[in-house]
Amino acid sequence: MKRVYNFSAGPSMLPLPVLEKAQEELINYKNSGMSVMELSHRSGLFTNIIMEAEQLLRDLLSIPNEYKVLFVQGGASQQFATVPMNLLHNSGKADYVNTGSWSKKAIKEAKKFGDIRVVASSEDKNFTYIPALSKDMFDPEADYVHITTNNTIEGTYFSTIPDTGDVPLVADMSSNILSEELDVSKFGLIYAGAQKNIGPAGLTVVIVRENLIGHASDTCPTMLDYKTHSNSGSLYNTPPTYGIYMAKLVFEWLKKLGGLKEMARRNQQKAKIIYDTIEESSLFTSPVQKNSRSLMNIPFISSSAEIDASFIEEAQAAGLETLKGHRSVGGMRASIYNAMPLEGVEALASFMKEFEKKHK
Ligand SMILES: *Cc1c(COP(=O)(O)O)cnc(C)c1O
């Protein structure tokens, strides 16, 4: 069996033990005579899956009781609209931090619903750093503050979570949720598309403080009102059942390996190998400021676009897939989410060193 090391930014690698477990259970789930995809979402077996998935996520992230976990669809992109539709209910104002392409999309969408202010931005330097933030920068009347904790395309990450005082903090964590321990109580709402660190595409996870639910306007579509999903345990309509099952297997895998503390240790170790390789190299450089570097997405460039292109081609031939950088940044990008094994990162680092010798 040939498996490659897939450095895709998303959909990305899933842990091999998770895929094997899914394969083992595929055609006859727990003696039901059917697959999870064929189970009624109202069945006892599926009820157990969704309840276990939620409980495992609560355990992994130590989610406090006053937070709801919602399993919805539409991707993180739909949350760009859902968040303002549900949360802009007092002043109608929200403060956004612009740290990259995904933040920009979130801002553009939110502007359809209220008075949106960009309080800080790193666009002046091509989003290569996380701007410094302090409490006095935020409007105390704002209904929420929005940040993108990990910028998938640009490779930056908030190593400290800003203090927004009494204003609820909303975070798009699509590309770094579950990569390290997290104090959920610092946030009003967290959302993430599943296809980076949780499971297959099609599932979106929302973690929301109860007091932020129930304020959507009467014209808010039922499916976009958090209350709908909160009141029904994410079973108002047919949820993405197989995605929830796969997420449950990923959560079990995380728990078994030692939880987020151990996952964070591994992620630090993996990222260090790549960043050290870049630092020691005279061919490769990182565009990102040192104090803002992501542990999940590592963009880097060589000395020319031609060398970048041969790097990507030769890497692919060596079983190192999808290293092409995002079209807006160019060069290369190694996405090394939770499921990327240490061996994959080591293989990339030695490939980079070999490549450099040949191209000097
Ligand atoms: C991938 C990504 C998105 C878009 O997610 P979809 O589920 O495809 O809508 C949004 N924000 C961030 C930070 C991402 O990494």
The ligand as a MOL file (V3000), in Angstrom:
LIG
                    3D

  0  0  0     0  0            999 V3000
M  V30 BEGIN CTAB
M  V30 COUNTS 15 15 0 0 0
M  V30 BEGIN ATOM
M  V30 1 C -9.9170 26.6980 5.2770 0
M  V30 2 C -10.2580 27.9120 6.0340 0
M  V30 3 C -11.4940 28.5760 5.8690 0
M  V30 4 C -12.5280 28.1250 4.8610 0
M  V30 5 O -13.1280 26.9720 5.2910 0
M  V30 6 P -14.3510 26.3170 4.4930 0
M  V30 7 O -14.7690 25.2400 5.4310 0
M  V30 8 O -13.8060 25.8230 3.1870 0
M  V30 9 O -15.3880 27.3650 4.2910 0
M  V30 10 C -11.7500 29.6700 6.6570 0
M  V30 11 N -10.8500 30.1120 7.5500 0
M  V30 12 C -9.6610 29.5160 7.7350 0
M  V30 13 C -8.7210 30.0550 8.7420 0
M  V30 14 C -9.3300 28.3990 6.9720 0
M  V30 15 O -8.1390 27.8050 7.1510 0
M  V30 END ATOM
M  V30 BEGIN BOND
M  V30 1 1 1 2
M  V30 2 1 2 3
M  V30 3 2 2 14
M  V30 4 1 3 4
M  V30 5 2 3 10
M  V30 6 1 4 5
M  V30 7 1 5 6
M  V30 8 2 6 7
M  V30 9 1 6 8
M  V30 10 1 6 9
M  V30 11 1 10 11
M  V30 12 2 11 12
M  V30 13 1 12 13
M  V30 14 1 12 14
M  V30 15 1 14 15
M  V30 END BOND
M  V30 END CTAB
M  END
